[in-house]
C-alpha cells in the first residue's frame, strides 16, 4: 500500500492511497467466487457460471462493493502508517480502478488541532449566595394549597384567575383550521401560563356554555413553534368552569401533605431545605458552564470544520427528535434546516473547542474513565428512567451506543476536577437580588 499525504489546510490532510494489483485481484477473485456460488443464471448450473458472464451481468456492482470494502479495510491502516490522528470519519473524494490493475482513492481527513494549554487550575468564578426567603416558602405553600384543593363547578360567574376552564377550541391561520391547534375537553389552569399568558387572559369573564372568538399575534420566539410568528384566531366553547376550594394553612394541612410532617413548621423547613438543594444542584451546572466559557475564551485555536458540521447536525437532530415526540416535523413547525444550521454554528464551534480543551486537560492530569465511573453512569440512568440497571446495560451493549456515553462521563469527570480546583467567590445576595432570584425560581416551576 502506497500512501501520499498532502496538506489541504492546517487541520485537513489529503491522503492518496494506492492498493497494489495483487491485493485488488485477490479481492475481486474472492467476490466473484462468492457470487458464483450464490446466483443462478439461465443456461448455467449453479456454481459453474464463467467469470466473464458474471462480469457482464454483475461487474459494476461487484466493483462498487469491493471498492467500498477495500476502503474500509485499508483506511485505518493508512492512518496508522502515516501517524495521522484523525478526529472524524474521512471524506472520500475520488476512487477508481487503474489501468495497471491497482486501485486508488483519495481521502480528506481532519486532524486534532495543536495548541498550548493555558492556566486551567484555580479558575476564579463568582457564585451568588443561596438565599431562600420566607416569601418564597410562602409561595410554595400557596402552590401546595392549590394542588390539594378540591374543585367545584361554578354556574353564576365568568372565568377568573386560578380557575380551571374546560374548553373545546380550534385555531385558524389565514382562515384555515390548524390541524395541530385543536382540543376537546381541554383543561386550562387560568393564570398558570402553560398555554400562553394572552390566551389565558382572553378567557377571563367567559361563562360556562358561552362561545368566544379572539385573535392572538404570536411573537417569532414563542415557545410553541407551530404558533410562533403567526396570527391565530381561536374559536372557543366553554364546557365547564371550576374553582378551587383552598384548605386552611395549618398543622392539619401539613399532615395531609405528608405523614412525615407533624406541623406546618415541619413542612416549611422541608420546603426551605428542598429549595436550597435545588439551587445547589443548579449552581453545580452553572459553575461547570462558567468554567467551560472561561476556558474557551482563554484558548484561541481553529477547530476542524467537519467536526463543527457533525455537531450542528447533532443539534438539529436533537431538535427533530423533540418535535417528533410532539407529533411534528421541522417543516410543520415552520423551520428550515439551513437556517437552523447557521444559527447553531457558533454554539457548535464552542462545544467542539471546549471538548478539545478538556480532553487535553484530562491527558495532562492523567484523568481516565474507570469501570466504577461507568457503573455509576449506568445507575444514574437507571434511576432517572426508573428501569433496571441490567436493562440500561443491555441498551448500551453496542460499542457505537456506549462510546458517546463514555465520552460524556469522561467529560464530567474532568469538569469535576476543574470545579474542585476552581476558586469560588460567594457574592452576598442583597434583598433585591434575593427577591429577583425567588421570582426566577417561581417562574421555572
C-alpha positions as CSV (number, residue, x, y, z in Angstrom):
1,X,0.0,0.0,0.0
2,X,1.4,3.4,-1.1
3,X,0.2,6.5,0.8
4,X,0.9,10.1,-0.2
5,X,-0.1,12.9,2.2
6,X,-0.7,16.5,1.3
7,X,-1.7,19.4,3.5
8,X,-5.1,20.9,2.4
9,X,-5.1,23.3,5.4
10,X,-3.7,23.4,8.9
11,X,-6.3,20.9,10.1
12,X,-7.1,18.9,6.9
13,X,-4.9,16.4,5.1
14,X,-5.5,14.6,1.8
15,X,-4.3,11.1,1.6
16,X,-3.9,9.4,-1.8
17,X,-3.8,5.7,-1.2
18,X,-2.9,3.2,-3.9
19,X,-3.6,-0.5,-3.3
20,X,-1.4,-2.9,-5.4
21,X,-2.6,-5.1,-8.3
22,X,-2.2,-8.4,-6.5
23,X,-4.3,-7.2,-3.5
24,X,-7.0,-5.9,-5.7
25,X,-7.1,-9.0,-7.9
26,X,-7.5,-11.2,-4.8
27,X,-10.4,-9.1,-3.5
28,X,-12.1,-9.3,-6.9
29,X,-11.5,-13.0,-7.2
30,X,-13.0,-13.7,-3.8
31,X,-16.0,-11.6,-4.6
32,X,-16.7,-13.3,-7.9
33,X,-16.2,-16.8,-6.3
34,X,-18.7,-15.9,-3.6
35,X,-21.1,-14.6,-6.2
36,X,-20.7,-17.7,-8.4
37,X,-22.0,-19.9,-5.5
38,X,-24.9,-17.6,-4.8
39,X,-26.5,-16.6,-8.1
40,X,-28.4,-18.6,-10.8
41,X,-28.4,-17.7,-14.5
42,X,-30.5,-19.5,-17.1
43,X,-28.4,-22.0,-19.1
44,X,-25.7,-22.4,-16.4
45,X,-25.5,-24.8,-13.5
46,X,-25.2,-23.0,-10.1
47,X,-21.6,-22.6,-9.2
48,X,-20.4,-23.1,-12.8
49,X,-21.1,-19.7,-14.3
50,X,-18.0,-18.4,-16.2
51,X,-16.2,-15.3,-14.7
52,X,-16.8,-13.3,-18.0
53,X,-20.5,-13.9,-17.8
54,X,-20.6,-12.8,-14.2
55,X,-18.6,-9.7,-15.1
56,X,-21.0,-8.8,-17.8
57,X,-24.1,-9.2,-15.6
58,X,-22.8,-8.1,-12.2
59,X,-19.4,-6.4,-12.9
60,X,-20.4,-2.8,-11.9
61,X,-22.0,-3.9,-8.6
62,X,-19.0,-6.2,-7.7
63,X,-16.5,-3.4,-8.4
64,X,-18.5,-1.0,-6.3
65,X,-18.9,-3.3,-3.4
66,X,-15.3,-4.4,-3.5
67,X,-14.1,-0.8,-3.7
68,X,-16.2,0.1,-0.6
69,X,-14.8,-2.8,1.4
70,X,-11.2,-2.2,0.4
71,X,-11.5,1.5,1.5
72,X,-13.0,0.4,4.8
73,X,-10.3,-2.2,5.4
74,X,-7.3,-0.1,4.5
75,X,-8.2,3.5,5.6
76,X,-7.2,3.0,9.3
77,X,-4.0,1.1,8.3
78,X,-3.1,4.1,6.2
79,X,-3.7,6.5,9.1
80,X,-1.5,4.4,11.4
81,X,1.2,4.1,8.7
82,X,1.4,7.8,8.4
83,X,0.9,8.5,12.1
84,X,-2.2,10.7,11.4
85,X,-4.5,11.4,14.4
86,X,-7.8,11.8,12.6
87,X,-10.8,13.2,14.6
88,X,-13.7,12.3,12.3
89,X,-14.6,9.9,9.5
90,X,-12.9,10.7,6.2
91,X,-14.5,12.3,3.2
92,X,-13.7,10.0,0.2
93,X,-13.2,12.4,-2.7
94,X,-12.4,10.0,-5.6
95,X,-11.7,6.3,-6.1
96,X,-11.1,4.3,-9.2
97,X,-9.6,1.1,-10.6
98,X,-6.4,1.9,-12.5
99,X,-5.4,0.5,-15.9
100,X,-2.5,-1.3,-14.3
101,X,-4.8,-3.3,-12.1
102,X,-4.2,-1.2,-8.9
103,X,-6.9,0.7,-7.0
104,X,-6.5,4.3,-5.8
105,X,-8.6,6.6,-3.6
106,X,-8.3,10.0,-2.1
107,X,-9.5,10.7,1.5
108,X,-9.6,14.0,3.2
109,X,-9.2,13.8,6.9
110,X,-9.4,16.4,9.7
111,X,-6.8,16.2,12.5
112,X,-6.5,17.3,16.1
113,X,-5.6,21.0,16.5
114,X,-2.3,21.6,18.2
115,X,-2.4,24.2,20.9
116,X,-0.8,25.1,24.2
117,X,-2.9,24.8,27.4
118,X,-3.3,28.0,29.3
119,X,-3.9,28.1,33.1
120,X,-6.8,25.9,34.0
121,X,-6.4,25.3,37.7
122,X,-7.8,27.8,40.2
123,X,-10.1,29.5,37.7
124,X,-11.9,32.3,39.6
125,X,-15.7,32.0,39.4
126,X,-18.3,34.2,41.2
127,X,-21.3,32.4,42.6
128,X,-24.3,34.2,44.2
129,X,-25.2,33.3,47.8
130,X,-28.1,30.9,48.1
131,X,-30.9,32.6,49.9
132,X,-34.4,31.1,50.4
133,X,-36.7,33.8,51.8
134,X,-39.8,33.4,53.9
135,X,-41.7,34.9,50.9
136,X,-40.5,32.0,48.7
137,X,-41.5,29.4,51.2
138,X,-44.9,31.1,51.4
139,X,-45.4,31.0,47.6
140,X,-44.6,27.3,47.6
141,X,-47.1,26.7,50.4
142,X,-49.7,28.5,48.3
143,X,-48.9,26.2,45.3
144,X,-49.4,23.2,47.6
145,X,-52.8,24.6,48.7
146,X,-53.8,24.9,45.0
147,X,-52.6,21.4,44.2
148,X,-54.5,19.9,47.1
149,X,-57.7,22.0,46.8
150,X,-60.8,20.1,45.7
151,X,-62.6,21.6,42.7
152,X,-66.3,22.6,42.3
153,X,-68.1,23.8,39.3
154,X,-69.5,27.4,39.2
155,X,-72.5,28.5,37.2
156,X,-73.2,32.1,38.2
157,X,-70.0,33.8,37.1
158,X,-67.3,34.0,34.4
159,X,-63.8,32.6,34.5
160,X,-61.4,34.1,37.0
161,X,-57.7,33.8,37.6
162,X,-56.8,30.4,39.2
163,X,-60.0,28.8,37.9
164,X,-59.8,25.6,35.8
165,X,-61.6,26.1,32.5
166,X,-62.7,23.1,30.5
167,X,-62.9,24.1,26.8
168,X,-63.2,23.0,23.2
169,X,-61.0,25.1,20.9
170,X,-59.9,25.3,17.3
171,X,-57.2,27.6,15.9
172,X,-57.3,29.2,12.5
173,X,-54.5,30.7,10.5
174,X,-55.4,32.8,7.4
175,X,-58.9,31.4,7.7
176,X,-57.8,27.8,7.6
177,X,-58.2,25.4,10.6
178,X,-54.8,24.4,12.1
179,X,-54.7,20.6,12.5
180,X,-52.3,20.7,15.4
181,X,-54.1,23.6,17.2
182,X,-57.2,21.8,18.3
183,X,-58.6,20.4,21.6
184,X,-61.7,18.9,23.2
185,X,-62.4,18.8,26.9
186,X,-59.1,20.6,27.3
187,X,-58.3,21.9,30.8
188,X,-56.7,25.3,31.2
189,X,-55.3,26.3,34.6
190,X,-56.0,30.0,34.1
191,X,-53.1,32.2,35.2
192,X,-50.5,29.4,35.3
193,X,-49.2,30.5,31.8
194,X,-48.8,27.0,30.4
195,X,-51.0,27.9,27.4
196,X,-49.5,31.4,26.9
197,X,-50.4,34.5,29.1
198,X,-52.5,36.2,26.4
199,X,-54.5,33.1,25.6
200,X,-55.4,32.5,29.2
201,X,-56.2,36.2,29.9
202,X,-58.7,36.2,26.9
203,X,-60.7,33.5,28.8
204,X,-61.4,35.8,31.8
205,X,-65.1,36.6,32.2
206,X,-66.4,33.9,29.8
207,X,-69.1,31.8,31.4
208,X,-69.9,28.1,31.2
209,X,-71.8,27.4,27.9
210,X,-70.5,30.5,26.2
211,X,-68.8,30.7,22.8
212,X,-66.0,33.1,22.2
213,X,-63.5,34.1,19.5
214,X,-60.3,36.1,19.7
215,X,-57.1,36.6,17.8
216,X,-53.5,36.4,19.1
217,X,-50.5,37.6,17.3
218,X,-47.7,35.2,18.5
219,X,-44.1,36.5,18.6
220,X,-41.4,34.9,16.5
221,X,-39.7,33.5,19.6
222,X,-42.9,31.9,21.1
223,X,-42.1,28.6,22.7
224,X,-44.6,26.6,20.6
225,X,-43.0,26.5,17.1
226,X,-46.4,25.8,15.5
227,X,-47.7,29.1,16.7
228,X,-44.5,31.2,16.6
229,X,-44.7,34.2,14.2
230,X,-48.4,33.6,13.3
231,X,-51.6,35.5,13.8
232,X,-54.1,32.8,15.0
233,X,-57.9,33.1,15.6
234,X,-59.2,30.9,18.4
235,X,-62.8,29.8,18.5
236,X,-63.6,28.6,22.0
237,X,-66.6,26.9,23.7
238,X,-66.5,26.8,27.5
239,X,-67.9,23.5,28.8
240,X,-67.2,24.0,32.5
241,X,-65.7,26.4,35.0
242,X,-64.2,25.1,38.2
243,X,-62.9,26.9,41.2
244,X,-60.6,25.7,43.9
245,X,-61.7,25.3,47.5
246,X,-58.5,26.2,49.3
247,X,-57.7,24.3,52.5
248,X,-56.7,26.2,55.7
249,X,-52.9,26.6,56.1
250,X,-52.4,24.9,59.4
251,X,-50.9,21.8,61.0
252,X,-53.6,19.6,59.7
253,X,-52.8,20.8,56.2
254,X,-49.2,19.8,56.7
255,X,-50.2,16.3,57.8
256,X,-52.3,16.0,54.7
257,X,-49.3,16.9,52.5
258,X,-47.2,14.1,54.0
259,X,-47.3,11.8,57.1
260,X,-43.7,12.8,57.9
261,X,-44.9,16.3,58.7
262,X,-46.2,16.8,62.3
263,X,-46.7,20.6,61.9
264,X,-46.8,23.4,59.5
265,X,-43.3,24.4,60.7
266,X,-42.0,21.0,59.7
267,X,-43.4,21.5,56.2
268,X,-41.9,25.0,55.9
269,X,-38.5,23.6,56.9
270,X,-38.8,20.9,54.3
271,X,-39.7,23.4,51.6
272,X,-36.7,25.5,52.5
273,X,-34.3,22.6,52.5
274,X,-35.5,21.3,49.1
275,X,-35.2,24.8,47.6
276,X,-31.6,25.0,48.9
277,X,-30.8,21.6,47.4
278,X,-32.3,22.6,44.1
279,X,-30.3,25.8,44.0
280,X,-27.1,23.9,44.9
281,X,-27.7,21.5,42.0
282,X,-28.4,24.3,39.6
283,X,-25.2,26.1,40.8
284,X,-23.1,23.0,40.0
285,X,-24.3,23.1,36.4
286,X,-23.8,26.9,36.3
287,X,-20.3,26.5,37.6
288,X,-19.3,23.9,35.0
289,X,-20.8,26.2,32.3
290,X,-18.8,29.2,33.5
291,X,-15.6,27.2,33.7
292,X,-16.1,26.0,30.1
293,X,-16.8,29.5,28.9
294,X,-13.7,30.8,30.6
295,X,-11.5,28.0,29.1
296,X,-12.9,28.6,25.6
297,X,-12.3,32.4,25.9
298,X,-8.7,31.8,27.0
299,X,-7.8,29.4,24.2
300,X,-7.7,30.7,20.6
301,X,-7.3,28.0,18.0
302,X,-9.1,26.7,14.9
303,X,-11.2,23.6,15.1
304,X,-12.0,21.1,12.3
305,X,-14.9,22.1,10.1
306,X,-16.2,18.6,9.7
307,X,-16.5,18.2,13.5
308,X,-18.4,21.5,13.6
309,X,-20.7,20.2,10.9
310,X,-21.1,17.0,12.8
311,X,-22.1,18.9,16.0
312,X,-24.5,21.1,14.1
313,X,-26.2,18.0,12.7
314,X,-26.4,16.5,16.2
315,X,-28.1,19.7,17.5
316,X,-30.6,19.8,14.6
317,X,-31.3,16.0,15.1
318,X,-31.9,16.7,18.8
319,X,-34.5,19.3,17.9
320,X,-36.1,17.0,15.3
321,X,-36.5,14.3,18.0
322,X,-38.1,16.8,20.4
323,X,-40.5,17.9,17.7
324,X,-41.2,14.2,16.7
325,X,-42.3,13.5,20.3
326,X,-44.9,16.3,19.8
327,X,-46.0,14.8,16.5
328,X,-44.3,17.5,14.4
329,X,-41.5,17.8,11.9
330,X,-39.2,20.8,11.1
331,X,-41.4,21.6,8.2
332,X,-44.7,21.5,10.1
333,X,-43.1,23.7,12.7
334,X,-42.1,26.3,10.1
335,X,-38.4,25.7,10.5
336,X,-35.7,25.5,7.8
337,X,-32.7,23.1,8.2
338,X,-30.2,25.5,6.5
339,X,-31.3,28.5,8.7
340,X,-31.0,26.3,11.8
341,X,-27.6,25.1,10.8
342,X,-26.4,28.7,10.6
343,X,-28.0,29.6,13.9
344,X,-26.3,26.6,15.6
345,X,-22.9,27.2,14.1
346,X,-21.4,29.4,16.9
347,X,-22.7,27.1,19.7
348,X,-21.4,24.0,17.8
349,X,-17.9,25.6,17.4
350,X,-17.8,26.4,21.2
351,X,-18.8,22.9,22.1
352,X,-16.1,21.3,19.8
353,X,-13.4,23.7,21.0
354,X,-14.4,23.0,24.7
355,X,-14.2,19.3,24.1
356,X,-10.7,19.5,22.8
357,X,-9.6,21.7,25.7
358,X,-11.0,19.5,28.5
359,X,-9.7,16.3,26.8
360,X,-6.2,17.8,26.7
361,X,-6.6,18.7,30.4
362,X,-7.6,15.1,31.0
363,X,-4.5,13.9,29.3
364,X,-2.3,16.4,31.2
365,X,-3.7,15.3,34.5
366,X,-4.0,11.6,33.6
367,X,-7.7,11.6,34.2
368,X,-9.2,8.4,32.9
369,X,-12.6,6.7,33.0
370,X,-12.6,3.7,35.3
371,X,-15.1,0.8,35.5
372,X,-16.7,2.3,38.6
373,X,-17.4,5.6,36.7
374,X,-19.2,3.7,34.0
375,X,-21.2,1.7,36.6
376,X,-22.2,5.0,38.3
377,X,-23.3,6.3,34.9
378,X,-25.5,3.2,34.4
379,X,-27.0,3.5,37.8
380,X,-27.8,7.2,37.3
381,X,-29.6,6.5,34.0
382,X,-31.5,3.6,35.6
383,X,-32.7,5.9,38.4
384,X,-33.6,8.7,36.0
385,X,-35.7,6.5,33.8
386,X,-36.9,4.1,36.6
387,X,-35.6,1.0,34.9
388,X,-33.4,-1.9,36.0
389,X,-29.7,-1.4,35.7
390,X,-29.5,-4.6,33.7
391,X,-31.8,-3.1,31.0
392,X,-29.6,0.0,30.8
393,X,-26.5,-2.1,30.3
394,X,-28.3,-4.1,27.6
395,X,-29.2,-0.9,25.8
396,X,-25.5,0.2,25.8
397,X,-24.3,-3.3,24.8
398,X,-23.4,-2.0,21.4
399,X,-20.0,-0.2,21.2
400,X,-21.4,2.6,19.0
401,X,-24.0,3.3,21.6
402,X,-21.6,3.1,24.6
403,X,-18.9,5.4,23.2
404,X,-20.9,8.6,23.4
405,X,-21.9,7.8,27.0
406,X,-18.3,7.1,27.9
407,X,-17.2,10.4,26.3
408,X,-19.9,12.2,28.3
409,X,-18.9,10.5,31.6
410,X,-15.2,11.3,31.0
411,X,-16.0,15.0,30.3
412,X,-18.0,15.1,33.6
413,X,-15.0,13.6,35.5
414,X,-12.6,16.2,34.0
415,X,-15.1,19.0,34.8
416,X,-15.4,17.7,38.3
417,X,-11.6,18.0,38.7
418,X,-11.8,21.6,37.3
419,X,-14.7,22.7,39.6
420,X,-12.9,21.2,42.6
421,X,-9.8,23.2,41.7
422,X,-11.7,26.4,41.0
423,X,-11.6,29.4,43.3
424,X,-15.3,30.2,44.2
425,X,-16.1,33.7,45.4
426,X,-19.5,33.8,47.0
427,X,-21.3,37.1,46.3
428,X,-23.7,38.0,49.2
429,X,-27.3,38.5,48.0
430,X,-29.0,41.8,48.6
431,X,-32.6,41.9,49.5
432,X,-33.4,43.0,45.9
433,X,-31.4,40.2,44.4
434,X,-33.0,37.6,46.7
435,X,-36.4,38.7,45.7
436,X,-35.5,38.6,42.0
437,X,-33.9,35.2,42.5
438,X,-37.1,34.0,44.1
439,X,-39.2,35.2,41.3
440,X,-37.0,33.4,38.8
441,X,-37.2,30.2,40.7
442,X,-41.0,30.5,40.8
443,X,-41.1,31.1,37.0
444,X,-39.1,27.9,36.5
445,X,-41.5,25.7,38.4
